Amino acid sequence: MIAGPIAQIDLGALRHNLAVCRAAAPSSRIWAVIKADAYGHGMGQCAAALEAADGFAVARVQEALGLRAMGISKPLLVLEGAASETELSAVLSMQVELTVHSSRQFDLILSQRQAHPQPRLQRIWLKLDTGMGRLGLQQTEAVALIERLRSTQTPPLELAGLMTHLANADDPSHPMTAAQCEQARALAERFKLPLSIGNSAGILAHPAARSDWVRPGIMLYGGSPLLGQTAAALGLRPAMTLTSPLIAVRDLAAGAPIGYGSTYRCPAPMRVGVVAIGYGDGYPRHAPTGTPVLIRGRRAALLGRVSMDMISVDLRQIPQATVGDPVTLWGQGLPVEEVAEQVGTINYELLCRLSSRVRLVHDQQEPRF
Ligand SMILES: Cc1ncc(COP(=O)(O)O)c(C=O)c1O
């Protein structure tokens, strides 16, 4: 028995979810978003499994360099672009496409290109802020940069396209999405530029976001990007199943307290299980009593506070449960969205916050304890 959590990663599910994305946006090319260690699923293995994507998108230069070091040769896009000359120099010969979200970033690239004796071609994507209000050029700034690029003799610099990010695509009825898509589309058409809009929610719920390039993330991992819609209803399969074994089964008396702060007291004599997972593994500490887990195919409720290494669960409905039984925290049979809702967070956060103590096991093996 391995007395610790395992995140089993179903690479077949990743491939299936990529196919769902292709079917939803058949004319689009796909940047598979594998930042944050592929949303906690292991970047290298996921990149290999998502071989049918057209390229990979990451947040930071460091992540792109990591992929190149692993021998990944596909096109790469850095969504935050380069933050400094050091980062620019690091990607110089790596054929990494860079987002440019500010005039400062653009000037940094230009001066680096001019200073270099034989600069190689650098592809850039201009990021337009159409309402996300995070990174991005205002419309007038974007127009000025494009005109500057087109009218002056620049070192090898190719404007690969225009991108924008949707702020409310998870709500299919939100009026802002259409306006964001329209603004980006009009600018791309004016300058005949390839366009990239759709994240997972955009791809699945907003036809106007199915642009030349799309950037799916959460849907590839089998998470639902849409409020109130299950991943299963969208045809997605969970890529991660997080399990950890029961390490104790105890019969406690009525009134017995459970865990730090004694926030839960047994209402009657009851069987309680202790599972080897806690906030030290990335399981959320604020998961309340009642948060579901799955044991022998049946739901059981978390009891009391989450500790660093353990949680307690109610075994009254599963009296046959024994030490060593795998307990599913989310994944197959227990959608991560359901747990996220109980905890007051989103599927994204639960998936990508697992700590290095959780062992990632890639493929379709049964978890071994
Ligand atoms: C710029 C950008 N594009 C695409 C994505 C992928 O989004 P999602 O995981 O919702 O598909 C993200 C994720 O945060 C992002 O920041």
Ligand as a Chemical Component Dictionary entry (heavy atoms), coordinates in Angstrom:
data_LIG
# 
_chem_comp.id                   LIG 
_chem_comp.type                 NON-POLYMER 
_chem_comp.pdbx_formal_charge   0 
_chem_comp.three_letter_code    LIG 
# 
loop_
_chem_comp_atom.comp_id 
_chem_comp_atom.atom_id 
_chem_comp_atom.alt_atom_id 
_chem_comp_atom.type_symbol 
_chem_comp_atom.charge 
_chem_comp_atom.model_Cartn_x 
_chem_comp_atom.model_Cartn_y 
_chem_comp_atom.model_Cartn_z 
_chem_comp_atom.pdbx_ordinal 
LIG C1 C1 C 0 -4.976  34.069 -22.528 1  
LIG C2 C2 C 0 -5.581  32.742 -22.236 2  
LIG N1 N1 N 0 -6.044  32.007 -23.265 3  
LIG C3 C3 C 0 -6.612  30.797 -23.049 4  
LIG C4 C4 C 0 -6.734  30.264 -21.786 5  
LIG C5 C5 C 0 -7.412  28.933 -21.590 6  
LIG O1 O1 O 0 -8.617  29.135 -20.908 7  
LIG P1 P1 P 0 -9.568  27.923 -20.500 8  
LIG O2 O2 O 0 -8.788  27.080 -19.570 9  
LIG O3 O3 O 0 -10.717 28.586 -19.837 10 
LIG O4 O4 O 0 -9.921  27.223 -21.763 11 
LIG C6 C6 C 0 -6.271  31.004 -20.700 12 
LIG C7 C7 C 0 -6.416  30.460 -19.346 13 
LIG O5 O5 O 0 -6.445  31.079 -18.338 14 
LIG C8 C8 C 0 -5.671  32.274 -20.933 15 
LIG O6 O6 O 0 -5.203  33.014 -19.920 16 
# 
loop_
_chem_comp_bond.comp_id 
_chem_comp_bond.atom_id_1 
_chem_comp_bond.atom_id_2 
_chem_comp_bond.value_order 
_chem_comp_bond.pdbx_ordinal 
LIG C1 C2 SING 1  
LIG C2 N1 SING 2  
LIG C2 C8 DOUB 3  
LIG N1 C3 DOUB 4  
LIG C3 C4 SING 5  
LIG C4 C5 SING 6  
LIG C4 C6 DOUB 7  
LIG C5 O1 SING 8  
LIG O1 P1 SING 9  
LIG P1 O2 DOUB 10 
LIG P1 O3 SING 11 
LIG P1 O4 SING 12 
LIG C6 C7 SING 13 
LIG C6 C8 SING 14 
LIG C7 O5 DOUB 15 
LIG C8 O6 SING 16 
# 
